[in-house]
Amino acid sequence: MIRKLERYAPPGYELKTELSYILFLSVASLLVSFMFFLRFREAYNLLFDFENGVKVLLPNAQMPDFGTLSNAPFSSFRTLWVWTFFFIRNHYRYINVETKSIYLMLRLPNRFEYHMRCWAIPLAFILLSYLVMILLKITYFTYYLNMIPLSAWPPGQSMNLWSVIL
């Protein structure tokens, strides 16, 4: 598989190292997104009070909206996207400074080959991580909607699906 990806990386670039960084950052972002469940549990416990050893829903208790609970856990994905621009910078630096293959790259018949090799893998990674983030947010939003008592829903939360995607 790495042989197929080398077509989209600068010539002679150490792709295994970059892929290991990408894998590490992806796993770290996924683990940080689980922080949503901690924040959800804290907010959920504030909805209830114990009376005679029984959990009772407080009157007028309202759960914070999904965007408030999920903002910090998913900020790691935004940080991840910023880091991918360092990969793009490293690709350009590798071609221009380290290998000096810029002259070869500019003489190729496809004039976009140079930029394609610098941007392809990082952009594919950004798109893939965005899709993973959307799937995680939809999963967490479903969990959020199914766990909250109806009387504690924030106003308009059931129609707030677009906040999940964006």
Secondary structure as a PSIPRED ss2 file (coil, helix, strand):
# PSIPRED VFORMAT (PSIPRED V4.0)

   1 M C   1.000  0.000  0.000
   2 I H   0.000  1.000  0.000
   3 R H   0.000  1.000  0.000
   4 K H   0.000  1.000  0.000
   5 L H   0.000  1.000  0.000
   6 E H   0.000  1.000  0.000
   7 R H   0.000  1.000  0.000
   8 Y H   0.000  1.000  0.000
   9 A C   1.000  0.000  0.000
  10 P C   1.000  0.000  0.000
  11 P C   1.000  0.000  0.000
  12 G C   1.000  0.000  0.000
  13 Y C   1.000  0.000  0.000
  14 E C   1.000  0.000  0.000
  15 L H   0.000  1.000  0.000
  16 K H   0.000  1.000  0.000
  17 T H   0.000  1.000  0.000
  18 E H   0.000  1.000  0.000
  19 L H   0.000  1.000  0.000
  20 S H   0.000  1.000  0.000
  21 Y H   0.000  1.000  0.000
  22 I H   0.000  1.000  0.000
  23 L H   0.000  1.000  0.000
  24 F H   0.000  1.000  0.000
  25 L H   0.000  1.000  0.000
  26 S H   0.000  1.000  0.000
  27 V H   0.000  1.000  0.000
  28 A H   0.000  1.000  0.000
  29 S H   0.000  1.000  0.000
  30 L H   0.000  1.000  0.000
  31 L H   0.000  1.000  0.000
  32 V H   0.000  1.000  0.000
  33 S H   0.000  1.000  0.000
  34 F C   1.000  0.000  0.000
  35 M H   0.000  1.000  0.000
  36 F H   0.000  1.000  0.000
  37 F H   0.000  1.000  0.000
  38 L H   0.000  1.000  0.000
  39 R H   0.000  1.000  0.000
  40 F H   0.000  1.000  0.000
  41 R H   0.000  1.000  0.000
  42 E H   0.000  1.000  0.000
  43 A H   0.000  1.000  0.000
  44 Y H   0.000  1.000  0.000
  45 N H   0.000  1.000  0.000
  46 L C   1.000  0.000  0.000
  47 L C   1.000  0.000  0.000
  48 F E   0.000  0.000  1.000
  49 D E   0.000  0.000  1.000
  50 F E   0.000  0.000  1.000
  51 E E   0.000  0.000  1.000
  52 N C   1.000  0.000  0.000
  53 G C   1.000  0.000  0.000
  54 V E   0.000  0.000  1.000
  55 K E   0.000  0.000  1.000
  56 V E   0.000  0.000  1.000
  57 L E   0.000  0.000  1.000
  58 L C   1.000  0.000  0.000
  59 P C   1.000  0.000  0.000
  60 N C   1.000  0.000  0.000
  61 A C   1.000  0.000  0.000
  62 Q C   1.000  0.000  0.000
  63 M C   1.000  0.000  0.000
  64 P C   1.000  0.000  0.000
  65 D C   1.000  0.000  0.000
  66 F H   0.000  1.000  0.000
  67 G H   0.000  1.000  0.000
  68 T H   0.000  1.000  0.000
  69 L H   0.000  1.000  0.000
  70 S H   0.000  1.000  0.000
  71 N C   1.000  0.000  0.000
  72 A C   1.000  0.000  0.000
  73 P C   1.000  0.000  0.000
  74 F C   1.000  0.000  0.000
  75 S H   0.000  1.000  0.000
  76 S H   0.000  1.000  0.000
  77 F H   0.000  1.000  0.000
  78 R H   0.000  1.000  0.000
  79 T H   0.000  1.000  0.000
  80 L H   0.000  1.000  0.000
  81 W H   0.000  1.000  0.000
  82 V H   0.000  1.000  0.000
  83 W H   0.000  1.000  0.000
  84 T H   0.000  1.000  0.000
  85 F H   0.000  1.000  0.000
  86 F H   0.000  1.000  0.000
  87 F H   0.000  1.000  0.000
  88 I H   0.000  1.000  0.000
  89 R H   0.000  1.000  0.000
  90 N H   0.000  1.000  0.000
  91 H H   0.000  1.000  0.000
  92 Y H   0.000  1.000  0.000
  93 R H   0.000  1.000  0.000
  94 Y H   0.000  1.000  0.000
  95 I H   0.000  1.000  0.000
  96 N H   0.000  1.000  0.000
  97 V H   0.000  1.000  0.000
  98 E H   0.000  1.000  0.000
  99 T C   1.000  0.000  0.000
 100 K C   1.000  0.000  0.000
 101 S C   1.000  0.000  0.000
 102 I H   0.000  1.000  0.000
 103 Y H   0.000  1.000  0.000
 104 L H   0.000  1.000  0.000
 105 M H   0.000  1.000  0.000
 106 L H   0.000  1.000  0.000
 107 R H   0.000  1.000  0.000
 108 L C   1.000  0.000  0.000
 109 P C   1.000  0.000  0.000
 110 N C   1.000  0.000  0.000
 111 R C   1.000  0.000  0.000
 112 F C   1.000  0.000  0.000
 113 E H   0.000  1.000  0.000
 114 Y H   0.000  1.000  0.000
 115 H H   0.000  1.000  0.000
 116 M H   0.000  1.000  0.000
 117 R H   0.000  1.000  0.000
 118 C H   0.000  1.000  0.000
 119 W H   0.000  1.000  0.000
 120 A H   0.000  1.000  0.000
 121 I H   0.000  1.000  0.000
 122 P H   0.000  1.000  0.000
 123 L H   0.000  1.000  0.000
 124 A H   0.000  1.000  0.000
 125 F H   0.000  1.000  0.000
 126 I H   0.000  1.000  0.000
 127 L H   0.000  1.000  0.000
 128 L H   0.000  1.000  0.000
 129 S H   0.000  1.000  0.000
 130 Y H   0.000  1.000  0.000
 131 L H   0.000  1.000  0.000
 132 V H   0.000  1.000  0.000
 133 M H   0.000  1.000  0.000
 134 I H   0.000  1.000  0.000
 135 L H   0.000  1.000  0.000
 136 L H   0.000  1.000  0.000
 137 K H   0.000  1.000  0.000
 138 I H   0.000  1.000  0.000
 139 T H   0.000  1.000  0.000
 140 Y H   0.000  1.000  0.000
 141 F H   0.000  1.000  0.000
 142 T H   0.000  1.000  0.000
 143 Y H   0.000  1.000  0.000
 144 Y H   0.000  1.000  0.000
 145 L H   0.000  1.000  0.000
 146 N H   0.000  1.000  0.000
 147 M H   0.000  1.000  0.000
 148 I C   1.000  0.000  0.000
 149 P C   1.000  0.000  0.000
 150 L H   0.000  1.000  0.000
 151 S H   0.000  1.000  0.000
 152 A H   0.000  1.000  0.000
 153 W C   1.000  0.000  0.000
 154 P C   1.000  0.000  0.000
 155 P C   1.000  0.000  0.000
 156 G C   1.000  0.000  0.000
 157 Q H   0.000  1.000  0.000
 158 S H   0.000  1.000  0.000
 159 M H   0.000  1.000  0.000
 160 N C   1.000  0.000  0.000
 161 L H   0.000  1.000  0.000
 162 W H   0.000  1.000  0.000
 163 S H   0.000  1.000  0.000
 164 V H   0.000  1.000  0.000
 165 I H   0.000  1.000  0.000
 166 L C   1.000  0.000  0.000
